Structure formats: structure tokens, C-alpha cells
Amino acid sequence: MSMAIPPAPPAIEGSRLRRLGIDTGAEHVVYLRADSAVCHSEGFASHSRIELRLGARRMLATLNTVENDMLALDEVGLSESAWRSLMPGRDERVLLAHPASVDSLASVRAKIFGKTLGEAELHAIVGDIVARRYSNIELAAFITAGCTDHFGLDEVVALTRAMVDTGTRLHWPQPLVVDKHCIGGLAGNRTTPIVVAIATAMGLIMPKTSSRAITSPAGTADTMAMLAPVELDEARMRQAVERTGGCIVWGGAMNMAPADDILIRVERALDIDSVGQMVASVLSKKIAAGSTHAVIDIPIGPTAKVRDAIQAQSLAHLLMQVGAALGLRLRVLLSDGSQPIGRGIGPALEAHDVLAVLQNHADAPADLRRRALQVTAAVLELGGAATAETAPAVAAQCLDSGRAWTRFQAICAAQGGMRTPGVAAFRQPVTATRAGHVVAIDNRRLSRAAKLAGAPNSPLAGLTLDAHLGDPVLPGQPLFTLHAQSPGELAYAMEYVSRHPDIVAVAAGA
Amino acid sequence: MSMAIPPAPPAIEGSRLRRLGIDTGAEHVVYLRADSAVCHSEGFASHSRIELRLGARRMLATLNTVENDMLALDEVGLSESAWRSLMPGRDERVLLAHPASVDSLASVRAKIFGKTLGEAELHAIVGDIVARRYSNIELAAFITAGCTDHFGLDEVVALTRAMVDTGTRLHWPQPLVVDKHCIGGLAGNRTTPIVVAIATAMGLIMPKTSSRAITSPAGTADTMAMLAPVELDEARMRQAVERTGGCIVWGGAMNMAPADDILIRVERALDIDSVGQMVASVLSKKIAAGSTHAVIDIPIGPTAKVRDAIQAQSLAHLLMQVGAALGLRLRVLLSDGSQPIGRGIGPALEAHDVLAVLQNHADAPADLRRRALQVTAAVLELGGAATAETAPAVAAQCLDSGRAWTRFQAICAAQGGMRTPGVAAFRQPVTATRAGHVVAIDNRRLSRAAKLAGAPNSPLAGLTLDAHLGDPVLPGQPLFTLHAQSPGELAYAMEYVSRHPDIVAVAAGA
């Protein structure tokens, strides 16, 4: 002590909390009146980082000051994520303070300036991200710093491990657990239920956790939810796997690799994909799910996530290296991503396609069947249930014989009972105006039209593709059909389609 | 056209606007009910970027959805910055749309992946930043991508030029216009009024635009405002310069290099300084102010912005190179940044120091006088008003003779009339608890204590330093004295000081 200090003033009393219901995304935001005593005394200003203390709980949030009477002078407003994270009791009061610095940000700054990060540093960063100690701009800086070759192999391995370690990790009694993943999902590419049915029918263990749609018209979990319950807790999921060797459930409630969910939001907003972070994202989810072997499908196409073979090769190479370092055996498939797979886009419409393939309907979409069998053959071979030579035939025979369909019904029953997807009441075909051939399909705009029609929140909504690349069409012939559960949604989707007449492009000539 | 489309539904009617008074910083935010028709139909979700259309006006904003009745279903809430930017008329209604992509973001992404940017690309980026088309995370990505050697010399030159071109640029009739700047201001280092007084008295043209405090207890404009009006428009500023050869006014209203003000907020939040961006920031302001020659002072110290000589040298080198490329003649001074300069910290307290030096008071702070003369000598030499040999004596003689004080009074009169700063009513000394010598002064914490005491919003508040590095002190002797305009503010500052007893560190021994 070098200075004589008079007694400190009494500690500031806690403030009242108010739930504002504002969704600020992954970033917790706290709202204070700019003219409040605490802003004045603590020097808080908009974008200050503030620590909220509620009993033993601590939370970091970004400040937005409020200049009118939306808030009372002594109130502390919370964004929705902040409220849910703190879960304040009635009449509980909060203390606000300048936060201790987030130490791992020093490592982020070092990375920005070119340093290679070690395992402990990446673990601390990911731990702080999961604890929501990073603001959006801090997340953006971390993502930017790690783009392309700024993350070396060792860093991607450490990042992946840290993402696994900071969430739930499932363990299975069997030594060999197979999995599959498709990077940058192609609309309608709903192979998973078919692959799981065949692989488990052939004796493999495949406890599949899938995601709901984030930006797409349907995630695998949305489609599967049309056929059976998917929101199983871990105990009920294990029961299903014990009975049938597999499952197709929603992984979102299990907190596996939660850092990925936080980072992915900011990556999407920046519209940048770092190969290293993409690899860490995919593999951390597989390892957290307890998989030992996984097939990774990379569709390549001009409107797919991976746009050319060079990008795909470098992604495949890093996936294999990181998988090897973490004891996950991988098989990477590079596939055609130039157009949607199957006919339906939207939860129920994709479920109908899946059923048609599993039930061997005459009009089942041949491309979905082909793609599912291709992935399944890779899974069977990787899992030791067939050789490279026999796998295609084994997969096809399992499907053709009805064994896959039987197994799928068993899985649905084990998950809580099979369901039959309905059909949307409002439909509208979009037709060709001239004769020619389909020369291009814009995957992104097709997905957007399906979303405007209501998918995935209106689960019967979406669209069915009536023509594929290379198909000859005549004037008036349907190119695709919009499905909606309300006339308003149908109108919105049609309005979008009318502004983008080349979603399915037809060119004259042979 | 390849598809036949039925007529589109009628365009969506405009929505009512509501000013929410939320300060979201530089990023415009728009608030919509998550269950509103427009969120549903357009697929907007939190963190979507949205274009607002109001007549011919266009604005980009980030969406925060609202889950309760803070907003009506058909209302569009605007953050304070968004409201001020749009300035909607009464009953004007807004249309919301998906924005066209911001093309320059493709260049940011290219930079992230290692590309060198050209002049046109940097110009487009800076133009979009000034037009507020970048979200905070996009700004963070640009800043991160440009850190340290990721920006080459040509890029820094182009960035500086773009920052000048996207704002107001002053032009002066005289061929030689001098300026000065101090990087990473040291508390109390208020040399500018003294330098301007001497330089103009010696015949140089020095139309100084200064900033108000952003994070410090006082900016030069805050201090000068205690002595004369500083919020002059360009015409009145020109009048003052015509009469006296100089001025010391607030530059904030003149929109010079506005991109810098936007970027600096995010840099501060990230707590990273890119040398390239620091150089662009400093030099763009000088060039926009119409300067042809400038002295840049770089204080070096453990709690200053620039912490060591190596960092200072590389900064000085880049400053000289970029200045040369843009026709700005520079002289860089490396100075001691180990402790505050002068006695007062806070607008009025610093103004008292400035007056004491200009009036040659016996107790005027010698360090402030010495520093001001050092900078002035460099300005005189650079501006051709003296040689390297004569400049120190010329500067000192001008001050000692009272010519500088006379000129300063004339400048104040030309700016609207000289004022006398007052004295704060509440004061409290912080004293040494033991005998010894002052061995360290924490600049950052000292500034924070001055801010907690009320500076700069309470202009008489702050602190006076009663001992400097190396001074011997006895128990009970004041180390510094807090000044406040209210007992509450004094208590807040004392509470902070009590938690940080080593702001002025005293060690026993000779």
C-alpha cells in the first residue's frame, strides 16, 4: 500500500432486471439507461463489456445504452439469450461491474499477428466461447484470423479436440460406430434415413444425430420428424440403438461441440468458410457423437457450398489428416452437387421421397436411391460389413429385398412410433414458357423459394422438382411445383419466383 | 424467361417506424417482431441484414427480432443511429427488403485469404464503411485482416487516400500549413494550445482541428473549450485563421475522414492496433485538414499506447513512407511516455496548466513547458520559421516574451471570446502511507480515476498530480488530488482508487 485511502462508499445496490425479449443472436446484450447512475459512475458506454453478477452466477454482456423511457432509470434490460442464460429469480437483483479481462483474447490477438497457437491456448479460447465470454466482433476476429492457411494442421487438430472437450461426448459400448456427413447440404439430399436403415440392417452400429434446418428448407432432423419422434433424450436414444443398432435423432439438445453452433452463426454472417474451421466443425460433431468411422460426402457444384474440385480436394485432404490425428477413420466421397437430389424440398416432401426409395416404389426418385446406395456402400466398406467389391451389391440387395424398409420401421417404432407425412393443401406449378432443355438449376434460389412457401416451419410446405438437368421440356410443362399450407405463403413464394425466372433455366435447342 | 408465372401478389405495404432510443454504436439495428408478417414472408431472422427503403433513401441495418410486445406486430423499431440516419417524416412508412450484396465485401474476403488490395478496392471498401453498409462483424473482419504486415505500403497509402476522399477536405490559400499530432495521448499532455500560439506568433499557418475525448478524461477540444468556443463551422474557422494564422477547434463536426471514426470504435473494442490502420487514421485526418507539414509525437512508455522503441521505430518508418507518398512532409518525435505531463488531468485542470505555461507563472508545470517547446521547435523547423539550431531558442523566446500569450488571447477572441475555467467544489487528496520515492505511475488507471471523478462530462472534474516519477515523498504527503463537481462522483473515484492502491507507486529507499 502506498496511498492512504478514506473509507470506500457503500457498495452499489443491485438493480432490477427486465426481460426485453430482444433476440441478439449468440451475443448477450444488456440494456441500461445512458443517464443511469451506474453508467455515470462506472463510465459504461455503448459497446462496453459488462459483467453481471447474480448470486454466484457471472455473465459477460455487451452494453447498449437506451436514451428514452423504454427502461426505467434503475432497470437493467436483458436480451433473450442473456435472460435465458442468467434465469433470474423473481425480485433477484443484479450487480454490474467492469469485467476481468478475458485472458484467451490475448491468444486471439497473438493469432491475428501471426502466432501459431498451442493446444492449451485453443482450449482456453473455445472454453471462453462456449461460456459466451466473446462478443460478436471478438468472434469475427477469431474466425478471420483463422482463415485458410492461417491455421496449421496441429491447430486444427487442437481446435477440434477443444470443441469436443467443451461439450457433451457420447460413448457407445461397441468398438465400431459408423457415421456419415454431407458438407454444405444439397437441397433434397436426404440420404441419411436410407443409409442408417441399410447399415444397421447389415449389422453396423449407426446412432445418427442430425440437425434441424438453420438456413435451409429442411434439415435431416426436420425430415425425420415427419416419420418418427426425433427429440429423444440420451437414455431413450440409447434404448433405440440397443434395439435396432441405430437411430436418426435431433442432436441439438445434447450440447455436442457447442462452440461450433456459436462460431457458425458468425461465419455465416461473414459468408466466409475457413477450411480449418469447417473441418473442426464437422469432425468435432462426429467425435462428440461417439463415432469411430465416418463417410464424408462433399457435393461439388457452382451453387453448392464447395464449388470446385480443387477446393474439395484440399478439404478432403485436411479432413483425412485431422481425422487420423484424432483416431477417427474417414472415407471422403466427392459427388455431383450441380442440382438437388430427389424430388421434394421441404420436410414432408423429402420424407415422401425417402419412403418411396425405402418402399421400392416404381416412381421413387432414382437419383436419391443412387446417391443413398453410393454413400451406404462406402459406410459398409468402412465399417467392415462388406468389401469394396461387394458393398454396392450388398447395399442394393438390402434395399431391394425390403430388409432396409423393415429395419427403418423398427427404428421409427423404437424412437416412439412411425408417422405418415401429410400433403400440403395449396399447390402451384411453375411451368416452362418455351421448348428446350433444362440447362441449369440454381440450388440457392430453389431453397429460398421453398422457404418462402413455408418450409421448414410449415412442415408440409416446400416444392417438388418436376424436371432435372438435361431433361427436355415443352411450353406449359411444369418445371417445379410449390407447396404451401396457406394461400399467403404460396403468394409470397410465387412473388419471389416471378422475380427470378431462371431458377430452373431452359435453353432452346437439342 | 423460361418459366410462366401467375401475377405477383400486391407489394407489401410500408410499416410504421418507431424510435427505440437504443444506442447500438456504429451499427444500425432494426427491430422487428419475430412473429411479424414481414419476418415470416421474407425469412428474416436475427442478424439478417435488411435494407430499409424510405422514399428514395436506402439504409442497411442488422435485424434483432423481438419476442414480446415491446413492439406491435406491424411496427419497425429503429436504433438511435438508424433513426438519425433515416430521419423519417411523421407518418412516413418504410419498406423492408433483402439487401443487394455489398460488393466490396468480396474484397474483404479476398484480403482475409491473403490477396493484396488495389486502390479501387480499398476505395470501395472505405466508401461502403462510410455509408454504414458494414455490420460490426464485417468491420471486425476487415480490421483483423489488415493487422500488422497484412497491409503493405501501397495498401496503407491507398487506404489513407480513400479515407481522405470519402469525407470533407479543407483547402487553405497558403502553400504551407503546419500541424501536429500526438499518438496515443498521454494524460495531461496538452501541448497543442501552446504550440499553436507560438507557431502562429512566428508567422506559420496552423489551423488545428482537435478531437473531444473518446476514452480519455479530456481531449484537446475539451480542454480548449474551457478557454474559448471550439464548435466553429468552416466559415468561422477560416475567419479565425485569417485573423490570427491559427485556431484550435473541434474537428468532429466537419466530417473529415469519417471512416476512421467508425473503424476506431471496433479497433478499440478488439483492443488491437494495426500499425497500417493507425498510420492511415492519423495521416488521413491531417491531410483532410489541409495540412502540408506535420510533427508527429510518439510518447513511449509501459502504460502508453506505444510501449517500446522497436514498435515506435516501425510506426515512425511507416508514417514517413506513407506521408511521402501522399505529399505530406512529416517530422516524427519519439518522446518519454512513462508518466503524465503537467499537473492537471481533466478539461479545466489541463486548461489551468496551459494558462500557467502561456502566462509564464512561476509554478507552471515545467514538464509541460519543456514538452511544448520541444514540439514547437520541431514545428518551426519543419515549417521553415527557424533552423534546427535556432528553433529551440526562438520558441522559448516567443513564450518568455509574452508574444505567445498575446497571440493565444487573439486566437481565443477570434474563436468567439476568451473564457476563464472554474474550479471544482469537491477535492480529496490521496496521500502516501510511507516514505520513499515515486517509482511508477499507471497512466491508464490514473485516467480512469479522473473519469470516475466526472471528467470530461463534468468539465471541472479530474485530478491533479502532486508528485512525479522519482520525487521523494513522506507519509501523509499528497500523491494526487481528485477533483469533482458532486460528492457522489468523488466517492466513486475514491472507491476505485482504494481498490488500486498502486496507481502512484512509492518504494522505500533512497
Boltz contact constraints between the chains, C-beta under 6 A:
constraints:
  - contact:
      token1: [A, 1]
      token2: [B, 433]
      max_distance: 6.0
  - contact:
      token1: [A, 1]
      token2: [B, 501]
      max_distance: 6.0
  - contact:
      token1: [A, 2]
      token2: [B, 502]
      max_distance: 6.0
  - contact:
      token1: [A, 2]
      token2: [B, 505]
      max_distance: 6.0
  - contact:
      token1: [A, 2]
      token2: [B, 506]
      max_distance: 6.0
  - contact:
      token1: [A, 3]
      token2: [B, 430]
      max_distance: 6.0
  - contact:
      token1: [A, 3]
      token2: [B, 479]
      max_distance: 6.0
  - contact:
      token1: [A, 3]
      token2: [B, 501]
      max_distance: 6.0
  - contact:
      token1: [A, 4]
      token2: [B, 431]
      max_distance: 6.0
  - contact:
      token1: [A, 4]
      token2: [B, 433]
      max_distance: 6.0
  - contact:
      token1: [A, 5]
      token2: [B, 498]
      max_distance: 6.0
  - contact:
      token1: [A, 8]
      token2: [B, 495]
      max_distance: 6.0
  - contact:
      token1: [A, 8]
      token2: [B, 498]
      max_distance: 6.0
  - contact:
      token1: [A, 9]
      token2: [B, 491]
      max_distance: 6.0
  - contact:
      token1: [A, 9]
      token2: [B, 495]
      max_distance: 6.0
  - contact:
      token1: [A, 21]
      token2: [B, 66]
      max_distance: 6.0
  - contact:
      token1: [A, 21]
      token2: [B, 67]
      max_distance: 6.0
  - contact:
      token1: [A, 21]
      token2: [B, 68]
      max_distance: 6.0
  - contact:
      token1: [A, 22]
      token2: [B, 64]
      max_distance: 6.0
  - contact:
      token1: [A, 22]
      token2: [B, 66]
      max_distance: 6.0
  - contact:
      token1: [A, 23]
      token2: [B, 46]
      max_distance: 6.0
  - contact:
      token1: [A, 23]
      token2: [B, 65]
      max_distance: 6.0
  - contact:
      token1: [A, 24]
      token2: [B, 64]
      max_distance: 6.0
  - contact:
      token1: [A, 25]
      token2: [B, 46]
      max_distance: 6.0
  - contact:
      token1: [A, 25]
      token2: [B, 47]
      max_distance: 6.0
  - contact:
      token1: [A, 41]
      token2: [B, 492]
      max_distance: 6.0
  - contact:
      token1: [A, 43]
      token2: [B, 451]
      max_distance: 6.0
  - contact:
      token1: [A, 46]
      token2: [B, 23]
      max_distance: 6.0
  - contact:
      token1: [A, 46]
      token2: [B, 25]
      max_distance: 6.0
  - contact:
      token1: [A, 47]
      token2: [B, 25]
      max_distance: 6.0
  - contact:
      token1: [A, 47]
      token2: [B, 269]
      max_distance: 6.0
  - contact:
      token1: [A, 64]
      token2: [B, 22]
      max_distance: 6.0
  - contact:
      token1: [A, 64]
      token2: [B, 24]
      max_distance: 6.0
  - contact:
      token1: [A, 65]
      token2: [B, 23]
      max_distance: 6.0
  - contact:
      token1: [A, 66]
      token2: [B, 21]
      max_distance: 6.0
  - contact:
      token1: [A, 66]
      token2: [B, 22]
      max_distance: 6.0
  - contact:
      token1: [A, 67]
      token2: [B, 21]
      max_distance: 6.0
  - contact:
      token1: [A, 68]
      token2: [B, 21]
      max_distance: 6.0
  - contact:
      token1: [A, 109]
      token2: [B, 272]
      max_distance: 6.0
  - contact:
      token1: [A, 112]
      token2: [B, 144]
      max_distance: 6.0
  - contact:
      token1: [A, 112]
      token2: [B, 147]
      max_distance: 6.0
  - contact:
      token1: [A, 113]
      token2: [B, 148]
      max_distance: 6.0
  - contact:
      token1: [A, 136]
      token2: [B, 137]
      max_distance: 6.0
  - contact:
      token1: [A, 137]
      token2: [B, 136]
      max_distance: 6.0
  - contact:
      token1: [A, 137]
      token2: [B, 137]
      max_distance: 6.0
  - contact:
      token1: [A, 137]
      token2: [B, 140]
      max_distance: 6.0
  - contact:
      token1: [A, 137]
      token2: [B, 266]
      max_distance: 6.0
  - contact:
      token1: [A, 137]
      token2: [B, 269]
      max_distance: 6.0
  - contact:
      token1: [A, 140]
      token2: [B, 137]
      max_distance: 6.0
  - contact:
      token1: [A, 140]
      token2: [B, 140]
      max_distance: 6.0
  - contact:
      token1: [A, 140]
      token2: [B, 141]
      max_distance: 6.0
  - contact:
      token1: [A, 141]
      token2: [B, 140]
      max_distance: 6.0
  - contact:
      token1: [A, 141]
      token2: [B, 144]
      max_distance: 6.0
  - contact:
      token1: [A, 141]
      token2: [B, 270]
      max_distance: 6.0
  - contact:
      token1: [A, 144]
      token2: [B, 112]
      max_distance: 6.0
  - contact:
      token1: [A, 144]
      token2: [B, 141]
      max_distance: 6.0
  - contact:
      token1: [A, 144]
      token2: [B, 144]
      max_distance: 6.0
  - contact:
      token1: [A, 144]
      token2: [B, 145]
      max_distance: 6.0
  - contact:
      token1: [A, 145]
      token2: [B, 144]
      max_distance: 6.0
  - contact:
      token1: [A, 147]
      token2: [B, 112]
      max_distance: 6.0
  - contact:
      token1: [A, 148]
      token2: [B, 113]
      max_distance: 6.0
  - contact:
      token1: [A, 266]
      token2: [B, 137]
      max_distance: 6.0
  - contact:
      token1: [A, 269]
      token2: [B, 47]
      max_distance: 6.0
  - contact:
      token1: [A, 269]
      token2: [B, 137]
      max_distance: 6.0
  - contact:
      token1: [A, 270]
      token2: [B, 141]
      max_distance: 6.0
  - contact:
      token1: [A, 272]
      token2: [B, 109]
      max_distance: 6.0
  - contact:
      token1: [A, 430]
      token2: [B, 3]
      max_distance: 6.0
  - contact:
      token1: [A, 431]
      token2: [B, 4]
      max_distance: 6.0
  - contact:
      token1: [A, 433]
      token2: [B, 1]
      max_distance: 6.0
  - contact:
      token1: [A, 433]
      token2: [B, 2]
      max_distance: 6.0
  - contact:
      token1: [A, 433]
      token2: [B, 4]
      max_distance: 6.0
  - contact:
      token1: [A, 451]
      token2: [B, 43]
      max_distance: 6.0
  - contact:
      token1: [A, 479]
      token2: [B, 3]
      max_distance: 6.0
  - contact:
      token1: [A, 491]
      token2: [B, 9]
      max_distance: 6.0
  - contact:
      token1: [A, 492]
      token2: [B, 41]
      max_distance: 6.0
  - contact:
      token1: [A, 495]
      token2: [B, 8]
      max_distance: 6.0
  - contact:
      token1: [A, 495]
      token2: [B, 9]
      max_distance: 6.0
  - contact:
      token1: [A, 498]
      token2: [B, 5]
      max_distance: 6.0
  - contact:
      token1: [A, 498]
      token2: [B, 8]
      max_distance: 6.0
  - contact:
      token1: [A, 501]
      token2: [B, 1]
      max_distance: 6.0
  - contact:
      token1: [A, 501]
      token2: [B, 3]
      max_distance: 6.0
  - contact:
      token1: [A, 502]
      token2: [B, 2]
      max_distance: 6.0
  - contact:
      token1: [A, 505]
      token2: [B, 2]
      max_distance: 6.0
  - contact:
      token1: [A, 506]
      token2: [B, 2]
      max_distance: 6.0
